[in-house]
Amino acid sequence: FYAAVLAALAPGGVFYTSATRREPRSEAMLRAYELETHYRTEPDLRRALAPLPWTSLEFTTDPTGLQTFMRAAK
């Protein structure tokens, strides 16, 4: 998926995404509304994105540690 995103971006284009870490209370709430979430940590995102030839790759984790935001430029 990430390789396809990189290929689709114009030179200098930027891709933003986020990842949610599993947390029991939020998991229960999501399941109550039948929402299925795929959880990833910052290391999971790094493993998926770092091998690709981005010109910049930045990760920011929110203060709670539940969300990681990623910005990658082609």
Backbone as a ProteinNet text record, in pm:
[ID]
protein_1_A
[PRIMARY]
FYAAVLAALAPGGVFYTSATRREPRSEAMLRAYELETHYRTEPDLRRALAPLPWTSLEFTTDPTGLQTFMRAAK
[TERTIARY]
81.4	0	86.2	184.7	266	353	397.3	474.1	386.1	259.4	166.6	139.6	127.5	108.3	229.2	347.5	469.8	474.9	442.9	445.5	344.1	230.5	125.8	153.6	238.3	267.7	354.6	327.4	413.9	540.9	651.9	771.9	740.5	783.4	755	621.1	541.2	411.4	426.6	324.7	329.3	212.4	241.6	142.5	132.9	10.1	-14.2	-96.5	-64.7	-146.9	-129.6	-208.4	-196.3	-215	-171.6	-186.8	-234.3	-317.7	-371.4	-316.9	-268.8	-220.6	-340.5	-338.4	-447.6	-455	-576.3	-601.1	-735.8	-743.2	-863.8	-994.2	-993.2	-1118.1	-1165.5	-1074.1	-1116.8	-1155	-1088	-1122.4	-1266.6	-1306.3	-1443.3	-1545.2	-1514.3	-1606.2	-1619.8	-1510	-1515.7	-1594.6	-1571.2	-1645.6	-1794.7	-1830.3	-1971.3	-2042.9	-1971.2	-2027.7	-1988	-1939.9	-1904.1	-1800.5	-1710.6	-1601.1	-1478.6	-1423.1	-1304.1	-1181.9	-1088.9	-969.9	-846.1	-753.8	-623.9	-524.1	-473.6	-385.6	-241.3	-170.1	-27.7	40.7	162.9	243	338.8	410.2	510.7	614.7	667.8	762.1	701.1	571.6	506	508.5	473.1	475.6	616.9	714	852.9	897.3	865.7	903.9	842	719.4	651.2	699.1	732.8	763.3	911.7	994.4	1137	1209.2	1175.7	1248.4	1221.7	1118.5	1085	1165.4	1188.9	1276.8	1208	1152.4	1095.5	1208.9	1183.9	1286.7	1285.7	1168.1	1162	1052	1073	979.3	978.1	861.3	851.3	739	764.1	664.4	643.8	518	483.4	380.8	404.5	309	242.1	109.5	36.8	73.2	45	85	29.1	-84.6	-141.6	-72.5	-2	62.8	-29.7	-154.2	-250.9	-240.8	-204.1	-199.7	-58.8	-18.6	105.2	69.6	124.1	99.4	227.1	212	326.6	310.8	421.3	428	546	518.6	623.8	619.1	733.6	741.6	818.6	774	840.7	955.7
-119.6	0	126.7	132.4	253.8	275.2	168.7	181.9	239.8	198.3	252	400.8	438.5	580.3	660.4	611.9	681.7	696.9	591.3	596.7	697.1	712.8	802.6	949.8	977.3	1115.8	1183.7	1309.9	1390.9	1421.7	1451.9	1490.9	1607.3	1595	1695.2	1674.7	1577.3	1549.6	1495.4	1515.8	1477.2	1383.4	1280.3	1182.1	1188.2	1197.1	1198.5	1075.2	1014.2	906	900.9	818.4	802.6	656.2	621.2	485	493	400.5	394.7	272.7	294	184.6	122.9	-8.2	-77	-31.7	-4.2	36.1	-25.7	-101.3	-179	-99.2	20.8	98	145.4	196.2	241.1	122.3	10	-111.5	-152	-149.1	-185.6	-91.4	38.2	133.8	110.5	88.6	65.6	-61	-166.4	-291.2	-272.7	-189.8	-164.9	-106.3	-31.4	27.9	-49.2	-171.7	-262.3	-202.6	-124.3	-69.2	-157.5	-201.8	-286	-200.8	-201.2	-117.6	-204.9	-161.8	-227.4	-140.7	-193.6	-117.2	-127.9	-16	-12.9	83.5	49.8	137.1	215.6	309.7	382.4	286.9	189.9	95.8	17.8	-15.3	-83.3	5	133	226	242.6	255.4	271.4	152	31.4	-89.1	-89.5	-40.4	-39.4	71.3	186.5	304	331.4	300.1	335.1	274.2	153.6	98.8	171	252.2	321.6	451.4	498.1	615.1	750.4	775.6	906.5	1008.1	1134.5	1236	1282.4	1270.1	1295.9	1209.4	1170	1083.4	1127.3	1175.1	1228.5	1158.8	1128.1	1065.1	1152.4	1168.2	1240.4	1157	1136	1062	1159.3	1148.4	1239.5	1212.3	1305.8	1291.5	1167.6	1116	996.2	868.6	876.7	758.8	672.9	715.6	634.7	656	776.2	806.2	842.9	789.3	830	888.1	1004.1	1071.1	1066	1043.1	1029.1	1123.7	1185.5	1274	1226.9	1194.6	1147.8	1229.6	1274.8	1351.6	1272.6	1285	1216.6	1302.2
0	0	0	91.4	102.3	-21.5	-84	-208.4	-318.6	-322.9	-422.3	-397.4	-271.3	-237	-282.8	-252.7	-293.3	-445	-517.5	-663.9	-719.1	-651.8	-700	-670.7	-574	-538.5	-644	-666.2	-750.8	-671.8	-739.3	-665.9	-571.5	-447.3	-346.5	-277.6	-326	-265.8	-123.9	-43	98.2	128.3	204.9	248.5	399.9	450.8	594.9	631.9	742.8	795.4	946.5	1009.9	1154	1188.7	1307.9	1358	1502.3	1538.2	1673.3	1744.3	1865.9	1949	2020.1	2037.9	2106	2252.1	2295.7	2433.3	2471.7	2580.4	2611.9	2616.3	2673.9	2683	2546.8	2465	2333.2	2245.4	2262.5	2188.3	2219.1	2345.3	2384.1	2320.9	2318.4	2259.4	2108.8	2041.3	1897.3	1865.3	1941	1919.5	1945.4	2041.7	2071	1948.9	1868.4	1747.5	1621.7	1640.3	1531.8	1436.5	1491.9	1412.5	1430.9	1322.6	1328.5	1298.3	1388.4	1374.9	1362.3	1279.5	1266.9	1342.4	1450	1536.9	1491.9	1501.9	1469.9	1565.5	1599.9	1684.3	1594.4	1653	1574.2	1515	1591.5	1529.5	1412.3	1420.4	1307.8	1183.7	1200.8	1088	1033	1120.2	1075.8	991.1	1036.4	960.9	820.7	810.1	681.4	588.9	645	563.9	542.6	638.8	630.7	510.4	466.3	351.3	218.6	212.8	88.1	76.2	-47.8	-68.7	-50	66.3	96.6	112	78.8	101.8	247.1	313	456.8	515.4	639.6	709.4	855	902.7	1038.6	1113.9	1239.6	1326	1449	1489.5	1611.1	1686	1814.4	1896.8	1992	2004	2092.1	2238.2	2328.2	2468.8	2538.4	2492	2556.2	2509.7	2397.4	2340.9	2257.6	2240.9	2164.8	2013.6	1971.2	1829.3	1785.7	1673.2	1607.6	1473.6	1443.5	1316	1233.9	1105.5	1017.9	900.1	863.3	746.8	663.4	537.1	447.6	319	273	148.7	45.2	-79.3	-190.7	-239.7
[MASK]
++++++++++++++++++++++++++++++++++++++++++++++++++++++++++++++++++++++++++

